[in-house]
Amino acid sequence: MSNLNGAVWRKSSRSHEQGQCVELAQNLPGVAAVRDSKTPEQGALVFTKAQIQTFLSTVKSGRLDL
């Protein structure tokens, strides 16, 4: 398990006021973490920097749009 102390969490600028958002921390050495903004106490999913970059690129390209 990665140490998430010092993580700087950021919500997407496309987040809505209803609170249905995820937060991303990319300032951690070697990893990035994602958590539910409504329940941050439930923990986070941790990915390598390469994994999160691939995921974000795929989302931005629209390949996951339904």
All heavy atoms as a GROMACS GRO file, in nm:
protein
  501
    1MET      N    1   0.084  -0.118   0.000
    1MET     CA    2   0.000   0.000   0.000
    1MET      C    3   0.088   0.124   0.000
    1MET      O    4   0.185   0.132   0.073
    1MET     CB    5  -0.092  -0.003   0.121
    1MET     CG    6  -0.172   0.123   0.139
    1MET     SD    7  -0.298   0.106   0.264
    1MET     CE    8  -0.437   0.144   0.166
    2SER      N    9   0.054   0.220  -0.082
    2SER     CA   10   0.129   0.344  -0.093
    2SER      C   11   0.091   0.440   0.019
    2SER      O   12  -0.022   0.444   0.064
    2SER     CB   13   0.102   0.411  -0.227
    2SER     OG   14   0.150   0.332  -0.331
    3ASN      N   15   0.189   0.519   0.060
    3ASN     CA   16   0.166   0.621   0.159
    3ASN      C   17   0.106   0.743   0.088
    3ASN      O   18   0.170   0.802   0.001
    3ASN     CB   19   0.297   0.657   0.227
    3ASN     CG   20   0.280   0.761   0.335
    3ASN    OD1   21   0.175   0.822   0.349
    3ASN    ND2   22   0.384   0.782   0.411
    4LEU      N   23  -0.015   0.779   0.122
    4LEU     CA   24  -0.083   0.891   0.057
    4LEU      C   25  -0.074   1.020   0.137
    4LEU      O   26  -0.139   1.119   0.102
    4LEU     CB   27  -0.229   0.855   0.029
    4LEU     CG   28  -0.250   0.733  -0.062
    4LEU    CD1   29  -0.398   0.708  -0.085
    4LEU    CD2   30  -0.176   0.748  -0.193
    5ASN      N   31   0.007   1.019   0.244
    5ASN     CA   32   0.028   1.143   0.320
    5ASN      C   33   0.091   1.246   0.227
    5ASN      O   34   0.183   1.216   0.153
    5ASN     CB   35   0.120   1.119   0.440
    5ASN     CG   36   0.052   1.037   0.547
    5ASN    OD1   37  -0.070   1.032   0.555
    5ASN    ND2   38   0.132   0.969   0.628
    6GLY      N   39   0.043   1.365   0.232
    6GLY     CA   40   0.096   1.471   0.148
    6GLY      C   41   0.032   1.478   0.010
    6GLY      O   42   0.069   1.562  -0.071
    7ALA      N   43  -0.065   1.390  -0.016
    7ALA     CA   44  -0.132   1.392  -0.146
    7ALA      C   45  -0.210   1.523  -0.160
    7ALA      O   46  -0.277   1.568  -0.068
    7ALA     CB   47  -0.228   1.274  -0.159
    8VAL      N   48  -0.199   1.584  -0.278
    8VAL     CA   49  -0.275   1.703  -0.311
    8VAL      C   50  -0.387   1.657  -0.404
    8VAL      O   51  -0.362   1.617  -0.517
    8VAL     CB   52  -0.187   1.810  -0.378
    8VAL    CG1   53  -0.271   1.930  -0.420
    8VAL    CG2   54  -0.074   1.852  -0.285
    9TRP      N   55  -0.510   1.659  -0.353
    9TRP     CA   56  -0.626   1.607  -0.426
    9TRP      C   57  -0.689   1.718  -0.509
    9TRP      O   58  -0.703   1.830  -0.464
    9TRP     CB   59  -0.729   1.549  -0.328
    9TRP     CG   60  -0.673   1.432  -0.256
    9TRP    CD1   61  -0.620   1.432  -0.130
    9TRP    CD2   62  -0.662   1.299  -0.304
    9TRP    NE1   63  -0.578   1.306  -0.098
    9TRP    CE2   64  -0.602   1.221  -0.204
    9TRP    CE3   65  -0.698   1.236  -0.423
    9TRP    CZ2   66  -0.576   1.086  -0.217
    9TRP    CZ3   67  -0.672   1.100  -0.438
    9TRP    CH2   68  -0.613   1.028  -0.336
   10ARG      N   69  -0.728   1.682  -0.632
   10ARG     CA   70  -0.785   1.778  -0.725
   10ARG      C   71  -0.908   1.717  -0.791
   10ARG      O   72  -0.906   1.602  -0.833
   10ARG     CB   73  -0.678   1.810  -0.829
   10ARG     CG   74  -0.719   1.895  -0.942
   10ARG     CD   75  -0.600   1.922  -1.033
   10ARG     NE   76  -0.570   1.812  -1.123
   10ARG     CZ   77  -0.632   1.787  -1.237
   10ARG    NH1   78  -0.735   1.862  -1.273
   10ARG    NH2   79  -0.596   1.688  -1.313
   11LYS      N   80  -1.015   1.796  -0.800
   11LYS     CA   81  -1.137   1.754  -0.872
   11LYS      C   82  -1.131   1.809  -1.013
   11LYS      O   83  -1.073   1.914  -1.038
   11LYS     CB   84  -1.262   1.811  -0.806
   11LYS     CG   85  -1.308   1.740  -0.684
   11LYS     CD   86  -1.444   1.795  -0.644
   11LYS     CE   87  -1.472   1.774  -0.499
   11LYS     NZ   88  -1.601   1.830  -0.461
   12SER      N   89  -1.196   1.742  -1.103
   12SER     CA   90  -1.207   1.788  -1.240
   12SER      C   91  -1.281   1.921  -1.246
   12SER      O   92  -1.374   1.944  -1.169
   12SER     CB   93  -1.283   1.685  -1.324
   12SER     OG   94  -1.315   1.739  -1.451
   13SER      N   95  -1.242   2.004  -1.339
   13SER     CA   96  -1.314   2.131  -1.358
   13SER      C   97  -1.454   2.106  -1.413
   13SER      O   98  -1.538   2.194  -1.411
   13SER     CB   99  -1.236   2.222  -1.454
   13SER     OG  100  -1.220   2.157  -1.579
   14ARG      N  101  -1.480   1.985  -1.459
   14ARG     CA  102  -1.612   1.949  -1.510
   14ARG      C  103  -1.703   1.889  -1.401
   14ARG      O  104  -1.813   1.845  -1.430
   14ARG     CB  105  -1.599   1.849  -1.624
   14ARG     CG  106  -1.528   1.909  -1.742
   14ARG     CD  107  -1.518   1.810  -1.854
   14ARG     NE  108  -1.441   1.865  -1.962
   14ARG     CZ  109  -1.481   1.867  -2.087
   14ARG    NH1  110  -1.597   1.815  -2.120
   14ARG    NH2  111  -1.405   1.918  -2.179
   15SER      N  112  -1.657   1.888  -1.279
   15SER     CA  113  -1.735   1.835  -1.168
   15SER      C  114  -1.859   1.921  -1.146
   15SER      O  115  -1.856   2.042  -1.164
   15SER     CB  116  -1.654   1.834  -1.039
   15SER     OG  117  -1.547   1.745  -1.051
   16HIS      N  118  -1.965   1.856  -1.102
   16HIS     CA  119  -2.090   1.927  -1.074
   16HIS      C  120  -2.106   1.945  -0.925
   16HIS      O  121  -2.041   1.880  -0.845
   16HIS     CB  122  -2.209   1.850  -1.132
   16HIS     CG  123  -2.202   1.834  -1.280
   16HIS    ND1  124  -2.191   1.939  -1.366
   16HIS    CD2  125  -2.204   1.723  -1.358
   16HIS    CE1  126  -2.187   1.895  -1.491
   16HIS    NE2  127  -2.194   1.764  -1.488
   17GLU      N  128  -2.195   2.032  -0.887
   17GLU     CA  129  -2.220   2.061  -0.746
   17GLU      C  130  -2.286   1.946  -0.670
   17GLU      O  131  -2.290   1.946  -0.549
   17GLU     CB  132  -2.305   2.188  -0.733
   17GLU     CG  133  -2.235   2.313  -0.779
   17GLU     CD  134  -2.109   2.342  -0.700
   17GLU    OE1  135  -2.111   2.329  -0.576
   17GLU    OE2  136  -2.008   2.378  -0.763
   18GLN      N  137  -2.341   1.846  -0.740
   18GLN     CA  138  -2.407   1.734  -0.673
   18GLN      C  139  -2.307   1.647  -0.596
   18GLN      O  140  -2.346   1.561  -0.520
   18GLN     CB  141  -2.483   1.646  -0.773
   18GLN     CG  142  -2.603   1.712  -0.835
   18GLN     CD  143  -2.567   1.791  -0.961
   18GLN    OE1  144  -2.453   1.792  -1.005
   18GLN    NE2  145  -2.665   1.856  -1.018
   19GLY      N  146  -2.180   1.666  -0.618
   19GLY     CA  147  -2.079   1.592  -0.544
   19GLY      C  148  -2.047   1.456  -0.599
   19GLY      O  149  -1.981   1.377  -0.534
   20GLN      N  150  -2.090   1.425  -0.718
   20GLN     CA  151  -2.061   1.295  -0.778
   20GLN      C  152  -1.932   1.307  -0.859
   20GLN      O  153  -1.933   1.316  -0.980
   20GLN     CB  154  -2.177   1.248  -0.863
   20GLN     CG  155  -2.302   1.226  -0.782
   20GLN     CD  156  -2.416   1.178  -0.867
   20GLN    OE1  157  -2.399   1.137  -0.980
   20GLN    NE2  158  -2.535   1.181  -0.811
   21CYS      N  159  -1.820   1.308  -0.788
   21CYS     CA  160  -1.692   1.336  -0.850
   21CYS      C  161  -1.585   1.240  -0.799
   21CYS      O  162  -1.600   1.178  -0.694
   21CYS     CB  163  -1.646   1.478  -0.816
   21CYS     SG  164  -1.770   1.603  -0.841
   22VAL      N  165  -1.480   1.234  -0.874
   22VAL     CA  166  -1.360   1.168  -0.826
   22VAL      C  167  -1.252   1.274  -0.811
   22VAL      O  168  -1.258   1.380  -0.872
   22VAL     CB  169  -1.312   1.055  -0.921
   22VAL    CG1  170  -1.413   0.943  -0.927
   22VAL    CG2  171  -1.281   1.108  -1.058
   23GLU      N  172  -1.156   1.243  -0.726
   23GLU     CA  173  -1.043   1.332  -0.706
   23GLU      C  174  -0.917   1.258  -0.745
   23GLU      O  175  -0.907   1.136  -0.726
   23GLU     CB  176  -1.033   1.375  -0.560
   23GLU     CG  177  -1.150   1.459  -0.513
   23GLU     CD  178  -1.143   1.492  -0.366
   23GLU    OE1  179  -1.114   1.402  -0.285
   23GLU    OE2  180  -1.169   1.608  -0.332
   24LEU      N  181  -0.820   1.331  -0.797
   24LEU     CA  182  -0.695   1.273  -0.844
   24LEU      C  183  -0.579   1.341  -0.775
   24LEU      O  184  -0.576   1.464  -0.764
   24LEU     CB  185  -0.685   1.292  -0.996
   24LEU     CG  186  -0.558   1.250  -1.066
   24LEU    CD1  187  -0.539   1.098  -1.056
   24LEU    CD2  188  -0.561   1.294  -1.212
   25ALA      N  189  -0.485   1.263  -0.728
   25ALA     CA  190  -0.360   1.315  -0.671
   25ALA      C  191  -0.245   1.266  -0.759
   25ALA      O  192  -0.224   1.145  -0.772
   25ALA     CB  193  -0.341   1.267  -0.528
   26GLN      N  194  -0.173   1.360  -0.820
   26GLN     CA  195  -0.062   1.324  -0.908
   26GLN      C  196   0.072   1.373  -0.856
   26GLN      O  197   0.172   1.363  -0.926
   26GLN     CB  198  -0.086   1.381  -1.048
   26GLN     CG  199  -0.200   1.314  -1.122
   26GLN     CD  200  -0.214   1.369  -1.262
   26GLN    OE1  201  -0.259   1.481  -1.281
   26GLN    NE2  202  -0.176   1.290  -1.360
   27ASN      N  203   0.076   1.425  -0.735
   27ASN     CA  204   0.200   1.481  -0.682
   27ASN      C  205   0.283   1.380  -0.602
   27ASN      O  206   0.384   1.416  -0.545
   27ASN     CB  207   0.169   1.602  -0.593
   27ASN     CG  208   0.097   1.563  -0.465
   27ASN    OD1  209  -0.003   1.491  -0.469
   27ASN    ND2  210   0.145   1.612  -0.352
   28LEU      N  211   0.242   1.255  -0.600
   28LEU     CA  212   0.310   1.153  -0.520
   28LEU      C  213   0.424   1.090  -0.599
   28LEU      O  214   0.412   1.071  -0.720
   28LEU     CB  215   0.208   1.046  -0.478
   28LEU     CG  216   0.088   1.099  -0.400
   28LEU    CD1  217  -0.024   0.996  -0.396
   28LEU    CD2  218   0.130   1.142  -0.262
   29PRO      N  219   0.533   1.054  -0.533
   29PRO     CA  220   0.646   0.996  -0.605
   29PRO      C  221   0.612   0.860  -0.666
   29PRO      O  222   0.578   0.765  -0.595
   29PRO     CB  223   0.755   0.981  -0.500
   29PRO     CG  224   0.699   1.028  -0.371
   29PRO     CD  225   0.557   1.070  -0.392
   30GLY      N  226   0.616   0.852  -0.799
   30GLY     CA  227   0.599   0.725  -0.868
   30GLY      C  228   0.458   0.674  -0.885
   30GLY      O  229   0.437   0.576  -0.957
   31VAL      N  230   0.360   0.734  -0.819
   31VAL     CA  231   0.222   0.685  -0.829
   31VAL      C  232   0.124   0.801  -0.840
   31VAL      O  233   0.157   0.916  -0.814
   31VAL     CB  234   0.182   0.598  -0.706
   31VAL    CG1  235   0.268   0.475  -0.694
   31VAL    CG2  236   0.184   0.680  -0.578
   32ALA      N  237   0.002   0.766  -0.880
   32ALA     CA  238  -0.110   0.858  -0.879
   32ALA      C  239  -0.224   0.786  -0.809
   32ALA      O  240  -0.233   0.664  -0.813
   32ALA     CB  241  -0.150   0.897  -1.021
   33ALA      N  242  -0.312   0.862  -0.745
   33ALA     CA  243  -0.421   0.801  -0.670
   33ALA      C  244  -0.554   0.866  -0.708
   33ALA      O  245  -0.558   0.984  -0.740
   33ALA     CB  246  -0.398   0.816  -0.520
   34VAL      N  247  -0.660   0.786  -0.703
   34VAL     CA  248  -0.795   0.831  -0.736
   34VAL      C  249  -0.887   0.792  -0.621
   34VAL      O  250  -0.877   0.680  -0.570
   34VAL     CB  251  -0.844   0.765  -0.868
   34VAL    CG1  252  -0.985   0.809  -0.901
   34VAL    CG2  253  -0.749   0.796  -0.982
   35ARG      N  254  -0.975   0.882  -0.580
   35ARG     CA  255  -1.071   0.851  -0.473
   35ARG      C  256  -1.204   0.918  -0.502
   35ARG      O  257  -1.213   1.012  -0.582
   35ARG     CB  258  -1.018   0.895  -0.337
   35ARG     CG  259  -1.014   1.044  -0.318
   35ARG     CD  260  -0.957   1.082  -0.183
   35ARG     NE  261  -0.961   1.228  -0.164
   35ARG     CZ  262  -0.915   1.289  -0.058
   35ARG    NH1  263  -0.859   1.220   0.040
   35ARG    NH2  264  -0.922   1.420  -0.047
   36ASP      N  265  -1.308   0.869  -0.436
   36ASP     CA  266  -1.442   0.926  -0.444
   36ASP      C  267  -1.446   1.050  -0.356
   36ASP      O  268  -1.417   1.042  -0.236
   36ASP     CB  269  -1.544   0.822  -0.397
   36ASP     CG  270  -1.688   0.865  -0.411
   36ASP    OD1  271  -1.715   0.987  -0.416
   36ASP    OD2  272  -1.774   0.777  -0.418
   37SER      N  273  -1.484   1.163  -0.413
   37SER     CA  274  -1.483   1.287  -0.335
   37SER      C  275  -1.587   1.289  -0.224
   37SER      O  276  -1.573   1.362  -0.127
   37SER     CB  277  -1.503   1.408  -0.427
   37SER     OG  278  -1.631   1.404  -0.487
   38LYS      N  279  -1.693   1.210  -0.238
   38LYS     CA  280  -1.798   1.206  -0.135
   38LYS      C  281  -1.753   1.127  -0.012
   38LYS      O  282  -1.799   1.153   0.098
   38LYS     CB  283  -1.926   1.142  -0.191
   38LYS     CG  284  -1.995   1.221  -0.299
   38LYS     CD  285  -2.126   1.158  -0.341
   38LYS     CE  286  -2.120   1.014  -0.379
   38LYS     NZ  287  -2.056   0.970  -0.497
   39THR      N  288  -1.667   1.029  -0.032
   39THR     CA  289  -1.625   0.942   0.078
   39THR      C  290  -1.473   0.919   0.076
   39THR      O  291  -1.427   0.807   0.060
   39THR     CB  292  -1.698   0.806   0.073
   39THR    OG1  293  -1.675   0.749  -0.057
   39THR    CG2  294  -1.847   0.820   0.097
   40PRO      N  295  -1.396   1.024   0.092
   40PRO     CA  296  -1.251   1.010   0.085
   40PRO      C  297  -1.193   0.918   0.193
   40PRO      O  298  -1.087   0.858   0.174
   40PRO     CB  299  -1.199   1.152   0.100
   40PRO     CG  300  -1.310   1.227   0.164
   40PRO     CD  301  -1.437   1.161   0.120
   41GLU      N  302  -1.265   0.903   0.302
   41GLU     CA  303  -1.217   0.816   0.412
   41GLU      C  304  -1.216   0.669   0.374
   41GLU      O  305  -1.156   0.587   0.442
   41GLU     CB  306  -1.301   0.839   0.539
   41GLU     CG  307  -1.444   0.789   0.532
   41GLU     CD  308  -1.541   0.880   0.457
   41GLU    OE1  309  -1.505   0.991   0.417
   41GLU    OE2  310  -1.656   0.837   0.438
   42GLN      N  311  -1.283   0.634   0.264
   42GLN     CA  312  -1.287   0.493   0.222
   42GLN      C  313  -1.162   0.451   0.145
   42GLN      O  314  -1.151   0.338   0.102
   42GLN     CB  315  -1.412   0.466   0.140
   42GLN     CG  316  -1.537   0.468   0.224
   42GLN     CD  317  -1.660   0.425   0.147
   42GLN    OE1  318  -1.655   0.395   0.028
   42GLN    NE2  319  -1.772   0.421   0.215
   43GLY      N  320  -1.070   0.542   0.126
   43GLY     CA  321  -0.944   0.507   0.062
   43GLY      C  322  -0.939   0.547  -0.084
   43GLY      O  323  -1.027   0.615  -0.135
   44ALA      N  324  -0.834   0.501  -0.149
   44ALA     CA  325  -0.809   0.541  -0.287
   44ALA      C  326  -0.754   0.424  -0.366
   44ALA      O  327  -0.700   0.329  -0.310
   44ALA     CB  328  -0.708   0.656  -0.290
   45LEU      N  329  -0.769   0.433  -0.496
   45LEU     CA  330  -0.706   0.339  -0.588
   45LEU      C  331  -0.574   0.400  -0.630
   45LEU      O  332  -0.567   0.518  -0.664
   45LEU     CB  333  -0.794   0.315  -0.711
   45LEU     CG  334  -0.932   0.256  -0.686
   45LEU    CD1  335  -1.014   0.254  -0.815
   45LEU    CD2  336  -0.919   0.115  -0.630
   46VAL      N  337  -0.469   0.321  -0.627
   46VAL     CA  338  -0.335   0.371  -0.657
   46VAL      C  339  -0.285   0.306  -0.786
   46VAL      O  340  -0.297   0.184  -0.804
   46VAL     CB  341  -0.238   0.342  -0.540
   46VAL    CG1  342  -0.098   0.390  -0.572
   46VAL    CG2  343  -0.289   0.408  -0.412
   47PHE      N  344  -0.231   0.389  -0.875
   47PHE     CA  345  -0.182   0.345  -1.005
   47PHE      C  346  -0.041   0.397  -1.027
   47PHE      O  347  -0.002   0.498  -0.968
   47PHE     CB  348  -0.272   0.400  -1.117
   47PHE     CG  349  -0.415   0.359  -1.106
   47PHE    CD1  350  -0.507   0.441  -1.042
   47PHE    CD2  351  -0.459   0.239  -1.158
   47PHE    CE1  352  -0.640   0.404  -1.031
   47PHE    CE2  353  -0.592   0.201  -1.147
   47PHE     CZ  354  -0.683   0.283  -1.083
   48THR      N  355   0.033   0.332  -1.116
   48THR     CA  356   0.161   0.388  -1.156
   48THR      C  357   0.135   0.512  -1.239
   48THR      O  358   0.025   0.531  -1.292
   48THR     CB  359   0.244   0.289  -1.239
   48THR    OG1  360   0.178   0.266  -1.364
   48THR    CG2  361   0.267   0.157  -1.165
   49LYS      N  362   0.235   0.596  -1.252
   49LYS     CA  363   0.221   0.717  -1.334
   49LYS      C  364   0.188   0.679  -1.479
   49LYS      O  365   0.105   0.743  -1.542
   49LYS     CB  366   0.349   0.800  -1.331
   49LYS     CG  367   0.384   0.856  -1.195
   49LYS     CD  368   0.306   0.979  -1.163
   49LYS     CE  369   0.358   1.039  -1.033
   49LYS     NZ  370   0.299   1.165  -1.002
   50ALA      N  371   0.249   0.574  -1.530
   50ALA     CA  372   0.223   0.530  -1.668
   50ALA      C  373   0.078   0.484  -1.684
   50ALA      O  374   0.013   0.515  -1.785
   50ALA     CB  375   0.319   0.419  -1.708
   51GLN      N  376   0.027   0.411  -1.587
   51GLN     CA  377  -0.111   0.363  -1.594
   51GLN      C  378  -0.210   0.479  -1.596
   51GLN      O  379  -0.304   0.480  -1.675
   51GLN     CB  380  -0.144   0.271  -1.476
   51GLN     CG  381  -0.076   0.137  -1.484
   51GLN     CD  382  -0.093   0.057  -1.356
   51GLN    OE1  383  -0.087   0.112  -1.245
   51GLN    NE2  384  -0.113  -0.073  -1.369
   52ILE      N  385  -0.191   0.577  -1.510
   52ILE     CA  386  -0.287   0.688  -1.503
   52ILE      C  387  -0.276   0.775  -1.628
   52ILE      O  388  -0.377   0.824  -1.678
   52ILE     CB  389  -0.273   0.769  -1.372
   52ILE    CG1  390  -0.403   0.842  -1.338
   52ILE    CG2  391  -0.159   0.867  -1.376
   52ILE    CD1  392  -0.515   0.757  -1.296
   53GLN      N  393  -0.156   0.792  -1.682
   53GLN     CA  394  -0.140   0.870  -1.805
   53GLN      C  395  -0.210   0.802  -1.922
   53GLN      O  396  -0.277   0.868  -2.002
   53GLN     CB  397   0.007   0.893  -1.836
   53GLN     CG  398   0.071   0.998  -1.747
   53GLN     CD  399  -0.002   1.131  -1.752
   53GLN    OE1  400  -0.087   1.161  -1.667
   53GLN    NE2  401   0.029   1.213  -1.848
   54THR      N  402  -0.198   0.669  -1.931
   54THR     CA  403  -0.267   0.595  -2.037
   54THR      C  404  -0.417   0.609  -2.022
   54THR      O  405  -0.489   0.633  -2.119
   54THR     CB  406  -0.225   0.447  -2.034
   54THR    OG1  407  -0.084   0.439  -2.058
   54THR    CG2  408  -0.301   0.365  -2.138
   55PHE      N  409  -0.467   0.594  -1.900
   55PHE     CA  410  -0.609   0.608  -1.876
   55PHE      C  411  -0.660   0.747  -1.913
   55PHE      O  412  -0.759   0.762  -1.984
   55PHE     CB  413  -0.642   0.577  -1.730
   55PHE     CG  414  -0.785   0.602  -1.693
   55PHE    CD1  415  -0.885   0.518  -1.739
   55PHE    CD2  416  -0.820   0.711  -1.615
   55PHE    CE1  417  -1.018   0.542  -1.708
   55PHE    CE2  418  -0.952   0.735  -1.583
   55PHE     CZ  419  -1.052   0.651  -1.630
   56LEU      N  420  -0.591   0.852  -1.867
   56LEU     CA  421  -0.635   0.988  -1.895
   56LEU      C  422  -0.630   1.018  -2.045
   56LEU      O  423  -0.722   1.082  -2.099
   56LEU     CB  424  -0.549   1.088  -1.817
   56LEU     CG  425  -0.567   1.086  -1.665
   56LEU    CD1  426  -0.466   1.179  -1.598
   56LEU    CD2  427  -0.709   1.121  -1.626
   57SER      N  428  -0.529   0.970  -2.113
   57SER     CA  429  -0.521   0.990  -2.259
   57SER      C  430  -0.637   0.921  -2.331
   57SER      O  431  -0.694   0.975  -2.425
   57SER     CB  432  -0.388   0.935  -2.312
   57SER     OG  433  -0.281   1.010  -2.263
   58THR      N  434  -0.671   0.801  -2.285
   58THR     CA  435  -0.782   0.727  -2.345
   58THR      C  436  -0.914   0.799  -2.323
   58THR      O  437  -0.995   0.812  -2.414
   58THR     CB  438  -0.788   0.584  -2.287
   58THR    OG1  439  -0.663   0.519  -2.312
   58THR    CG2  440  -0.900   0.503  -2.349
   59VAL      N  441  -0.936   0.848  -2.202
   59VAL     CA  442  -1.060   0.922  -2.173
   59VAL      C  443  -1.067   1.048  -2.258
   59VAL      O  444  -1.169   1.076  -2.321
   59VAL     CB  445  -1.068   0.958  -2.023
   59VAL    CG1  446  -1.180   1.057  -1.995
   59VAL    CG2  447  -1.086   0.833  -1.939
   60LYS      N  448  -0.959   1.125  -2.262
   60LYS     CA  449  -0.957   1.251  -2.338
   60LYS      C  450  -0.978   1.228  -2.488
   60LYS      O  451  -1.033   1.314  -2.556
   60LYS     CB  452  -0.828   1.326  -2.313
   60LYS     CG  453  -0.820   1.383  -2.173
   60LYS     CD  454  -0.686   1.449  -2.148
   60LYS     CE  455  -0.675   1.500  -2.007
   60LYS     NZ  456  -0.544   1.562  -1.980
   61SER      N  457  -0.935   1.114  -2.538
   61SER     CA  458  -0.950   1.085  -2.681
   61SER      C  459  -1.093   1.051  -2.720
   61SER      O  460  -1.127   1.048  -2.838
   61SER     CB  461  -0.859   0.970  -2.721
   61SER     OG  462  -0.912   0.846  -2.675
   62GLY      N  463  -1.178   1.020  -2.619
   62GLY     CA  464  -1.316   0.985  -2.646
   62GLY      C  465  -1.339   0.838  -2.676
   62GLY      O  466  -1.450   0.796  -2.704
   63ARG      N  467  -1.234   0.757  -2.665
   63ARG     CA  468  -1.248   0.614  -2.694
   63ARG      C  469  -1.336   0.539  -2.595
   63ARG      O  470  -1.378   0.427  -2.620
   63ARG     CB  471  -1.111   0.547  -2.704
   63ARG     CG  472  -1.036   0.588  -2.831
   63ARG     CD  473  -0.904   0.519  -2.839
   63ARG     NE  474  -0.811   0.592  -2.753
   63ARG     CZ  475  -0.690   0.553  -2.725
   63ARG    NH1  476  -0.644   0.439  -2.773
   63ARG    NH2  477  -0.611   0.626  -2.649
   64LEU      N  478  -1.366   0.600  -2.481
   64LEU     CA  479  -1.452   0.534  -2.382
   64LEU      C  480  -1.594   0.590  -2.383
   64LEU      O  481  -1.677   0.548  -2.304
   64LEU     CB  482  -1.392   0.549  -2.242
   64LEU     CG  483  -1.254   0.488  -2.222
   64LEU    CD1  484  -1.204   0.515  -2.082
   64LEU    CD2  485  -1.256   0.340  -2.250
   65ASP      N  486  -1.621   0.685  -2.470
   65ASP     CA  487  -1.756   0.742  -2.479
   65ASP      C  488  -1.855   0.636  -2.525
   65ASP      O  489  -1.824   0.556  -2.614
   65ASP     CB  490  -1.759   0.860  -2.576
   65ASP     CG  491  -1.682   0.980  -2.524
   65ASP    OD1  492  -1.642   0.979  -2.406
   65ASP    OD2  493  -1.663   1.074  -2.601
   66LEU      N  494  -1.972   0.638  -2.466
   66LEU     CA  495  -2.077   0.544  -2.506
   66LEU      C  496  -2.168   0.605  -2.608
   66LEU      O  497  -2.192   0.717  -2.617
   66LEU     CB  498  -2.157   0.500  -2.382
   66LEU     CG  499  -2.076   0.427  -2.277
   66LEU    CD1  500  -2.164   0.401  -2.156
   66LEU    CD2  501  -2.022   0.297  -2.332
   0.00000   0.00000   0.00000
